[in-house]
Amino acid sequence: MQRLDPLAKTAITRSDSPTARRAYSRAAGLVTIGVLLSVAVPPGRTSETHQLTEVLVIGTIHDRHSSNPNYSYEHVARILDTFNPDAICVEIRPEDFRREPYLEEMMLATVWGISQGKRVYPIDWWSPGDDRKTRRELARRPEFQEKQARLERLKADNATIRTFEKKYRDLDRDTFLGYRFWNGDEYAQYFAESYRLEVEVYGDSPFNLHYVSRNAHMMELIWAAIAQNAGRRIAVLTGSEHKHVFDWELAGSAKVRLVSFDSILPLSERPLSRPMQALVDEGDDLPYYVDGALKDLDEYFAAKMTPLVHSFDMDFKPEIVPEWNVAMAERIVARWQRMSPSSDASRFEEAWLHFLRRDYTRAIAVYAVVAAQIEAGKITKPFYRSETYVNLGRTYDVLGEREKALSAYSRAEAILRQDGREAQVKYVLQDYFEKPYHRPDTEPR
């Protein structure tokens, strides 16, 4: 396999560590990952390899686990149960580890590890002052636009990329590709080839340096974890786009035996542990946090509710909220109210869930309690203040009580203006004053 070409030799001067320079050189010379993957073998073949550190790199898909039935959070837990590593590396920055919310599957893996007394190592790296702004500015320059056009031509002429993209037209939207795909040769070869062409076209510009530098720093943290667990089994969880780089690095070490993903299949079907089941069913990742990390339970639980029932226009189009999201949100609110019975924020979310379930009588009853707290000055968060009355108005409209609906909309408008959000009045209230709100999804939820 080609390791280094003239481009790589001239492109490494701006990298910031020896590992980064090696990573850049290998990226430039990487033509296919097939040979690499062929060296990954199942564990425990000969006595000579018992001293080697067995490493399985697990490619994950971040928030898409929540909507992919073929690679869900439960599958992540079952992969760990099946491989049963002695130590786990997770894509979380050390400075954020167990103190800040992070990628859900990485928090899940952390809980899996600590609940079983395993070592867990945070191995993500990125700088708040990274080069995204620089890349945006460069992208507007004619010379980089020419390079982008050249890159597109090279990709169009590349058989590996062309075949892959014809077969898988939109990876960002495909919610059914399973864990074998995201950890398989086909995806690895595609991403490695795409990355090789980007290095070829852009050289050592900021278009590549951040990716190269990040992988290099992450790899250094992985090597540190391996050094502390020599001769043991280690699982490395990372976004699938990083997997081919880490596999490449690990396969070149005489001290590591790279474990192929397929060698651990089929996945275990035994019952998940209680912490894992609670996390999968209810999103209960509280065990992830160290004592004192969570200062505000309302903030913690509200952050869990947002992607489930408040994102992508869900507040304006309740019909687009998936059933699974509603069910998960109900379990989260139940746990929230057990832990904080007097939380007004949880009542607001409870009322919204009643609305999503078309239980309009209960929605009005709970919103009325929240509205009373707003008028008493006990709820100050702008979103809760305005949305409570907007949703009351929409609920009354659904029930045919137009005068009550108009009164609620008027109060919502007044609150928006009081809160200095005049510019949002039209956006938030849509055309509700002109015509009654009608909920388009008519089938019972």
Buried (B, 14 or more C-beta within 10 A) or exposed (E): EEEBBEBBEEBBEBBEEEBBBBBBBBBBBBBBBEEBBEEBBEBEEEEEEEEBBBBBBBBBBEEBBBBBEEBBBBBBBBBBBBBEBBBBBBBBBEEEBBBEBBBBBBBBBBBBBBBBEBBBBBBBBEEEEBBEEBBEEBEEEEEBEEBBEBBEEBBEEBEBBEEBBEEBEEBEEEBEBBBBBBBBBBBBBBBBBBBBBBBBBBBBBBBBBBBBBBBBBBBBBBBEBBEEBEEBBBBBBBBBBBBBBBBBBBBBBEBBBBBBBEEBEEBBEEEBBEBBBBBBBBBBBBBBBEEEBBEEBBEBBBEBBEBBBBEEEBBEEBEEBEEEBBEBBBBBBEBBBEEBEEBBBBBBBBBBBBBBBBBBEBBBEBBEBBBEBBEEEEBEBBBBBBBBBBBBBBBBBBBEBEEBBBBBBBBBBEBBEEBEBEEBBEEBBBEBEEEBBEBEEEEEE
